[in-house]
Amino acid sequence: MAGISEVDQEVPMIKLANAQLWVNDQEEALAFYTQKVGWEVRADVTLPEMGDFRWLSVGPAGQPDVGVVLMAIPGPPMMDSDTAEQVRGLMAKGYAGTIFLTTEDCQASFEELKARGVEFTEEPEDRPYGIDSAFRDPSGNSIRMAQLRELATI
């Protein structure tokens, strides 16, 4: 085939390692994701040589190779104050980031998270693709949780 220089050459797998959510307060976000959502800490490293930059990531138990970085909104020179304020405004409205979670039983997961103090913006509802619900973290980030149906593929 045209464009293939080495037919037998294997391309390394590219995998998702981390996604990022902006957060107003890393301690508050850490407590929410570990105590209420039930996730584990993946990394919590402070780098003094980078102005005490903190790399904080969490992830679901049973998925050790996937993490969500809970990133504090930086100040100058990394981000000017106007941009930081825009990010905070988008977060407050739930438009700065979304994580999509799946579960085998949306209703049971909803009940468990609600019992832990998670406030849902949408209770489980039957949709064409499955049962779907939504909640927001303390910074306003949107989290969708669904029990997906097997959909026909082309």
N, C-alpha and C positions, 0 to 999 in steps of 0.2 A: 504494500500500500504506500502511496505517496506520503511523504512527510514523516515516516518512521525510519530513523537512522539505524537503530539497533533493535531488531525484532525480538531478540531474546533478553533484552535488558529489562529488568524488573524495576518499576517505579516504587520508591518507598511509600508506605501508607501514611497519609496525612490525617491526623486525628484531632478532634476537639479536646483541648486540655482545660481551658478556663474561659468563662464569660465574665463580664463585669457589670456591676450595678453601682451607680453613684449612691452614696449614703451621706446623710447629714451627720451622723454620729456612729462611728465604728463600734463602740461598745454596745450601744443600743441595738444596732443591727446584728451584732454577734449574739447577743442574748435572744433576740427574736428568732433567728435562724436555728440556733442550737436548742434553745429551751422550748420554743413554741412549735417550730416546724419539725424539729427532731433531727436536724442535720449534724454533721461532725465538722470539726475544724480540720482543714487541709494544711494550712500554713498560717503562721502568725509571726512575722519577722519585722523588726524595726531596724532601719538602717540609719545610724547616727550620721554617717558620712554623707547622707542625702537629706540632711535637715530633719532627721527622725521620721522619714517616710516609712509608713507601715503597710506592708503587704499582708492582707488578711483575706483568707479564702476559706469557704465552707463548701460542703457538698453532701449529697444524700448517702446514707449508709448503704453499702452494697454497690456503690459506683465510685470506687476509690480513684479512678483516673479522670474524674470530672469535678471541676471546682467552679464556684462563683466567687469572684473577687469582690469584696465589699470595699469599694474605693472611696476614700474621703475626697471631697471636692477640694482640689488644691488651690492655693493662692498664687499670686505672681511669683516668679516669672512664668510658671507653667500655665496658669490660667488667669486672665485679667478679671477684675472684680465684676465687670458688666457680664462677662460670659458666665462666671460662677453664679451670679444672680439669675441668669436665664436658665441655667441647669436646675437650680433650686426651684424655680417657678414651674418648669416642666415636670419635675419630680412630684411636686405638690399636687399636680393635676393627673398624675399617673401616666405621663407620656415620655419619660426619660428612658425607660427600659421595660422590657417584659420578659419574664421567664415562663416557659410552658412546661408544666409537669404532667406526667401520666401516672395513673394508679389503676390497679385492678378493680377497685371498688370505690367509686367517687363518693358515694353516700357515706360509707364507713370512714373514709379518710376525712371527709367534711366534718363528721361528728367528732372524730378524734381531735382534729385541729381546733375546732370550735371549743371543745372542752379544755384545751390548753390555753385558750384566750385569744385565738386568731379571730379577727373580725372580718367576715366575708362581705364583699360588695355584691356578689351574686351567689345565691344558693344553687346547689346542683339542679341542672335543668337538662331535659332530654333535647338533643339537637340531632341533625341529620348524621353527624360524624361520631356521636356518642353522648355521654353525660358530661356536662361542662360546668365549672364553677370558677369564681375568682375572689381573690383577696389582695390586700395591699400590705406592704411592709411599713415599718414606722416612718420611712423616708418618703413613702407614697408610690414606690415602684409597684407595678402591676404584676401579679402572679396569677396565672391561669392553671387550673388543675382539671384534668379530664380523664375519663374512662373512655378510651377510643374503641369504636367499632372497627372491624375489618372492612375496609372500603375496597370496592372493585377497582382494579387498575387496568390501564390500557396496555 
